[in-house]
């Protein structure tokens, strides 16, 4: 039972990170019906901006060195703002000039951005893990955990049990806060209402006076900001380096497909499902001798889960079923 709980905790932690990136992907897809393949690299670039503020520059030196987490959070907020501005400029300069009904040029642009951002960041920072490492947004030491279960020894010490680390709880709480803020933005603001209108029908929104270009820029900005937060949450775990978001993006795509590419809540649930599949599914199934190879390729089980979901629910668990008149 202790091992099962530990794998559940680990699954929710990694799943929350996948969910954050999956939500960013779905934001773009809802407005454009396109997958932004550069989403992971935009998030990675934002994480490096946060790293510069937190470690490599003296911009935030007015914050006491003892307040490490405050400094890192301020750096994260600044990085999210800068990422949002860059994403709006990218959308305005490279995406908006093309016909929205012709998807191929935009797909090629996002693929090109993926390669360009990765190469530029790699050239500046090299492809090795950064030293000093990215500080965490939450306490992440070996002693920073709550023990669930366990046994009390004769000397009064507690052993065994599952460990819920503080940063794991913080990551899940960050996902919940992100979804709540997103709900408020999309349901309680005029720009959010316009974004929902564009997501529903671009032509109809344009006919009633919605400035679709600005709304799409708003969507790109939100996606980049939330993606940057996800990258800064995962950076202390994976080590900050230019290729860190490649695998995360694949898992996030699988989570978005499972939850539904037009459902923000579904994307979050799908990301959590992928995290649990990796932690619990791979953990137990790979213990069987015929399936030991899953330890080397854990992505396989996630792809199988995605394929099975799409086989029986092509629109995803929470996606809108597409109805066509023939």
N, C-alpha and C positions, 0 to 999 in steps of 0.2 A: 504493500500500500504506500509506503514512503517513497519508493521508486516511482510509482504511478503518479503520485502528487507532484513529485519533482519534475517529471516530464510534462505534466499539465502546466505547471508554472513556466517552464522553459518554452513550451509551445505558445502560450499566450504572449510571452515577452517578444519572441521573434515574430509571431503573428501580428502583433501590434505595429511593428516596424513595416512589415509587408503591407499592412492595411493602410498605413499613412501614405505610402507611395501609390498604392492601388487607388485610393481616393483621388490623388492628384491626377492619375491617368484618366479616371472616369470624368473628372471635371472638364478636361479637354475633349474627351470623346462625346460627352453630352452636347457640347456646343458645335462640334465640327464633324462628328461621326468618324474621327480619325484617331489612331493611336499615335501619341507623340513619343517616338523612339528616343528622343533626346532628353526625356524627362529625368532619367536616372543621372545623366551627365550634368544637367542643369542643377540637380540637387547636390551632386558631388562638388560642383564648382561653388555652390553656395556654402557647403560645409568648409571648403578651404578658405573662403572669405571669413567665416566665423572663426576659423583657426588663426587667421592672421590677427583678427581683433583680440582674441583671447590669449594668444601666446607670442606672436611674432612682432607686434607693434606696441607702442606705448600710449595709444589713444585712450585706453581704459585704465591707465595707471592711477587715475584719481580714485579708483575703487581699491580698497585695502586688499593686500595679498591674502589676508585671512578669509576674505569673502570670495573664495574661488568660485563657488557655485553662482553667486550673484554676477560676477564678472562674466562667466560663461554664458549665463542666460541673456545678459545684455548683448554679448557678442552674437548670440543666436538670433536675437530680435533684429539687430542691425543687418545680419546676413540675410534674414528673410526679407527685409525691406529692399535690400540691394538686389537680391534674386528676383523679386517681384518686378522691380523697375527694368532689369535686364530682359526678363521674359516679355514684358510689354513691348520693349523696343524690338526684340526679335520678331514678335508677332506682327508688329507694324511694318517693319522693313522687309521681312523675308516671307511672310505667310499671307498677309492681307492682299498684296498685289495680285495674287493668283486667283483664278476662278474657283470658288469653293466647291463647285460641282465636279471639278477635275482633280481627283485625289492624288494622282500619281506624282505631280510636281511637289506637293506638300510632303508626301511620304519621303521622297528623295531628299528634300531639304532637312527633315528631322533626322534622317540617317546621316546626312553630311554633318549636321550639327553635333551628332553623337561622336563622330570621328574627330572633328575639329576641336571640340571642347576637351576631349580626352588627351589629344596630342598637345594642346597648349598648356594644360595643367601639368601634364607629364614633363614637358620641356622646362617649365618654371620650377616645379617642385621635385622632379625626378619621380621614378615609379616605385620607389621604396617607401616603406612605412615611415611616417614623419616622426622625428625625434627633436624635441620632446613630444610625447603623444598628445592627442586631443584630450583635454580634460572633459570629464563627464558632466552632464547636466544634473545628475543625481549622485549621491554617495554610492560608490561601486567597489569598496574595499572588501576583502575577504571576511571581515567581521561585521559588515553592514547587512544584516539579514534578520528576518524573523523566523524562528524555528517552529514548524508545524508538526506536532507529534513528538516522537522520540521517547527515550527512557531515561530515568534518573538513576545514576550510579550511586554506590554506597557513599562516595565522598560528596554527594550533592550535585555533581556536574551532570549535565544533560548531553546525551549522545544520540546519534541517529536522527530520524525524522527528516522531513522535507524542509528545504531552505527557500524562503521567499526573499530574494534580495531586494534592497531598497530601490535600486535602479530599475529592477523589473517592474515593481509596482508603479514607479514613476513613469515608465514608458507607457504602460497601459492607461494610467491616468491622463497622460499627455494626449493619447489617442482620443479618449473620451472628451477632453476639453476641446480638442481640435474639431471634433464632430459637432459639439455644441455651438462653437463659434461659427462654424460653417452653416449650421441650421439658422442661426440668428441672421447671418449675412444674406442668405438666400430667401428667407421668409419675412424678414422685418425691415428690409431696406429697398429703396427704389431700384438700385443697381441689381440687387438680387432678384427682384421681380422681373426686371428686364432680361437677366440671364436665363431665368426659367422660361420666359417667353421665347427667346432665341433657341433654347434647347428643345422646345416643343415644335416650333416651326419658324425657320429663319425668314422665309418669304412673308409670312403673315406678320411677323414682328416688324419687319422693315416697312410694310404697308401701313402700319399704325403709328409709325414715327420713331420706332426704336432705333437708335444708332448702333447697328450691329457690330461695327468695327470696334467701338469702344467697349462693348460688352464682351467681345471675344478677347480683347486685351485684358479685361478684368479677369476673365477665366484663366488665361495664361498666367497672370500675376498670382492669383490664388494658388494655382497648381504648383508654381515654382516655390512659393513661400512654404507651403505645407510639405513639399518634397524636401526642401532644405532642412526643415525641422526633423523629418525622418532620417536624413543623412547624418545630422549631428547627433541623433540618438544612437545610431548604429556605429558611428565612427570609433568610439572608445572600445567597442566589442570586436570590430573587424580590423582595426588599425587604419588610420587615415592614409589613403593612397589612391591614385587616379582610377584604379580598376575596381574599387570596392563596391560600387553600385551595380555592376554588371549582373551578378547573380541575384542581387536583391530585386532588380527590375524584372528578371524572369519570373521569380516567385510572385512578385506583385501583379504581373500580367496574368498569371494563373489564378491568383485570388480574385482579380477583377472579372475574369471570365466566369469563374464559378459563381460569384455573387450576382453578376449582371453588369454589363458594360454601361448601362444607362441608370444604374442605381448606386448612389453614393453610400447609403447604408449597406447595401448588398456587397459593395466592394470591401467595406470594413469587415463584414462578416466573412467574406471569402478569404481575406488576408489572414484572419484568425484561424480559419479552417486549414489553410495551407501550413500555418505554423504548427498546429496540432498534428497534422499529418506527418510533418517532418520529425517532430519530437516524439510523439507517441507511436505513430505507425511505423516509421523507420526504426525506432528504438526497439520495438518488440518483434517486428517481422524479421529484422536482420539478425536476431538471435537464433533463428532457425538456420541450420547449416545450408540448405539450398538457396537461401536468400541473403547470405552474408555479403554478396556483391553490392547490396543496397547501401552499405556503409560508405562505399567509394563513390556511388552515384545516387545520393539521396533525392536529387531532382526528379528521378524517374517516377517515384511514387506520387509526387505532386502532379506530374503530367498525366499519370494514369487517372488520378482523382479528377483532374480537369476534363479529360476526355470522356469519362463516364458521366460526369454532370452534363456536359454539352450533348452527349448522345441522347439523354432522356429529357433534358431541359435546354434546348439550344439557346434560349435567351438568358440562361443562368437562373439561379435559385430565386432571385428577386427582380430580375429584369422584366421589361415590358414585352409581352408577346407581340410580334409584328403581324399586323393584319393587312393583307393586300386584296384589293378588289380585282377580280379577273373577269 
